[in-house]
Each structure stands twice: as structure tokens, then as C-alpha cells.
Amino acid sequence: DNDNSILTLFELLHKVMTEKDETYANIADSLTDMICLFIKKNMSYKHTFTAELQNKLYENISNPDFSISDEILRMGFNLDYFRRCFKEDYNMTPHDYLTNMRIDLAKKVMRANLRLSIEEVSFIAGFNDSFYFSKVFKNVTGVSPGKFRQLKGHIK
């Protein structure tokens, strides 16, 4: 962190947590997310080119038509080689990485207590099909989206 960006984020987080106005929890959550994203983005990896795909995954988190394979090919890499390198750097395949990001987004949306339907949440999280979203959500979290919402999102 050459320009003290992360220090600035931590100082803002400290200020928000000590002042604790009515919106402090939402702001603190957002700042914590930003700090985590900043750290993830600036970690050094064995294969620097995998970070380019990671950035594309973040940019396309809600885009159900985003094709990881097409993006890897656009970058000029062999699919199998790139997937092996990505797995070395992130301990999962690009597909699993994007899926986990999308499920995390869906959980955040549901925790925000918005009165969105499961179908609306699935579209926000980048899924075209709410039934497929529910299946993937349950596979990743162990509970259905409806059960997750009933438990008020207290499941990690």
C-alpha cells in the first residue's frame, strides 16, 4: 500500500465505529468489504495474469451472460493452463471463484433486509434462473435462500 489507501480506509472504519450513528453498521460493513477487496486485489500472486481475470469477475458479478472461457481465450491463454494457474493463485477454479462471489453478493442483499423476491436476488447476483440460483445457493451455503432469509442471514 504505497499511497496509504488502506490506512485511510481503516481510519474511516475506526471513525464510523466510534461515532456509531444510525447508519454505522451499513457503513462499517461497506468499508470492511472495501478493505478486503483492496487486500485481495493487491496481494502478489505467482501468476500476475490471473489478477486480470479476477478483476473481470468483479466487474461482471451481476452479468449472467459473462463467459469465463471467452474471457480467458480473449486474453490469449489456453483454458486448461489458465485454470491451473488460477487455482494455484486462488485455491479454486475461476468458475468456483465467480460462483462464491455471486453467492456472497446474494447473502449481502438478503441480509440488507430488502423486500426483494428470491427471483430478484438471483438476478442481482448474476443468475438468469432463480431455480438454478436456489440449487447453487443451497450447495454453497447448506440452506436454501428462503431458509437463509428466515434465519435472518446468520449463516456464514
Contacts in CASP RR format, 6 or more apart in sequence:
PFRMAT RR
TARGET T0000
AUTHOR 0000-0000-0000
METHOD contacts of the structure
MODEL  1
DNDNSILTLFELLHKVMTEKDETYANIADSLTDMICLFIKKNMSYKHTFT
AELQNKLYENISNPDFSISDEILRMGFNLDYFRRCFKEDYNMTPHDYLTN
MRIDLAKKVMRANLRLSIEEVSFIAGFNDSFYFSKVFKNVTGVSPGKFRQ
LKGHIK
1 7 0 8 1.000
1 38 0 8 1.000
1 42 0 8 1.000
5 38 0 8 1.000
6 35 0 8 1.000
6 38 0 8 1.000
6 39 0 8 1.000
9 31 0 8 1.000
9 34 0 8 1.000
9 35 0 8 1.000
9 38 0 8 1.000
10 35 0 8 1.000
12 31 0 8 1.000
13 28 0 8 1.000
13 31 0 8 1.000
13 32 0 8 1.000
13 35 0 8 1.000
16 24 0 8 1.000
16 27 0 8 1.000
16 28 0 8 1.000
16 31 0 8 1.000
17 24 0 8 1.000
17 28 0 8 1.000
26 112 0 8 1.000
29 108 0 8 1.000
37 58 0 8 1.000
40 54 0 8 1.000
41 51 0 8 1.000
41 54 0 8 1.000
41 55 0 8 1.000
45 51 0 8 1.000
45 89 0 8 1.000
45 90 0 8 1.000
46 85 0 8 1.000
46 88 0 8 1.000
46 89 0 8 1.000
47 85 0 8 1.000
47 86 0 8 1.000
47 88 0 8 1.000
47 89 0 8 1.000
49 75 0 8 1.000
49 77 0 8 1.000
49 82 0 8 1.000
49 85 0 8 1.000
50 82 0 8 1.000
50 85 0 8 1.000
50 86 0 8 1.000
50 89 0 8 1.000
50 90 0 8 1.000
52 75 0 8 1.000
53 68 0 8 1.000
53 71 0 8 1.000
53 72 0 8 1.000
53 75 0 8 1.000
53 82 0 8 1.000
53 86 0 8 1.000
53 94 0 8 1.000
54 90 0 8 1.000
54 97 0 8 1.000
56 66 0 8 1.000
56 71 0 8 1.000
57 66 0 8 1.000
57 68 0 8 1.000
57 94 0 8 1.000
57 97 0 8 1.000
57 98 0 8 1.000
57 101 0 8 1.000
58 101 0 8 1.000
60 66 0 8 1.000
60 98 0 8 1.000
61 98 0 8 1.000
61 101 0 8 1.000
61 102 0 8 1.000
61 105 0 8 1.000
61 125 0 8 1.000
61 126 0 8 1.000
62 105 0 8 1.000
62 123 0 8 1.000
62 124 0 8 1.000
62 125 0 8 1.000
62 126 0 8 1.000
63 126 0 8 1.000
64 123 0 8 1.000
64 126 0 8 1.000
64 127 0 8 1.000
64 128 0 8 1.000
66 98 0 8 1.000
68 94 0 8 1.000
68 95 0 8 1.000
68 98 0 8 1.000
69 79 0 8 1.000
72 79 0 8 1.000
72 82 0 8 1.000
72 83 0 8 1.000
72 94 0 8 1.000
73 79 0 8 1.000
75 82 0 8 1.000
82 94 0 8 1.000
83 93 0 8 1.000
83 94 0 8 1.000
86 92 0 8 1.000
86 93 0 8 1.000
86 94 0 8 1.000
86 97 0 8 1.000
87 93 0 8 1.000
90 97 0 8 1.000
92 100 0 8 1.000
99 136 0 8 1.000
99 140 0 8 1.000
100 140 0 8 1.000
102 125 0 8 1.000
102 126 0 8 1.000
102 127 0 8 1.000
103 125 0 8 1.000
103 136 0 8 1.000
103 137 0 8 1.000
103 140 0 8 1.000
103 141 0 8 1.000
105 124 0 8 1.000
105 125 0 8 1.000
106 121 0 8 1.000
106 122 0 8 1.000
106 124 0 8 1.000
106 125 0 8 1.000
106 133 0 8 1.000
106 137 0 8 1.000
106 145 0 8 1.000
107 141 0 8 1.000
107 148 0 8 1.000
107 153 0 8 1.000
109 116 0 8 1.000
109 121 0 8 1.000
109 124 0 8 1.000
109 125 0 8 1.000
110 116 0 8 1.000
110 121 0 8 1.000
110 145 0 8 1.000
110 148 0 8 1.000
110 149 0 8 1.000
110 153 0 8 1.000
111 152 0 8 1.000
111 153 0 8 1.000
116 124 0 8 1.000
118 130 0 8 1.000
118 133 0 8 1.000
118 134 0 8 1.000
118 145 0 8 1.000
118 146 0 8 1.000
118 149 0 8 1.000
119 130 0 8 1.000
121 133 0 8 1.000
121 145 0 8 1.000
122 129 0 8 1.000
122 130 0 8 1.000
122 133 0 8 1.000
122 134 0 8 1.000
122 145 0 8 1.000
123 130 0 8 1.000
125 133 0 8 1.000
127 133 0 8 1.000
127 136 0 8 1.000
133 145 0 8 1.000
134 144 0 8 1.000
134 145 0 8 1.000
137 144 0 8 1.000
137 145 0 8 1.000
137 148 0 8 1.000
138 144 0 8 1.000
138 145 0 8 1.000
141 148 0 8 1.000
141 155 0 8 1.000
142 155 0 8 1.000
143 151 0 8 1.000
143 155 0 8 1.000
148 155 0 8 1.000
END
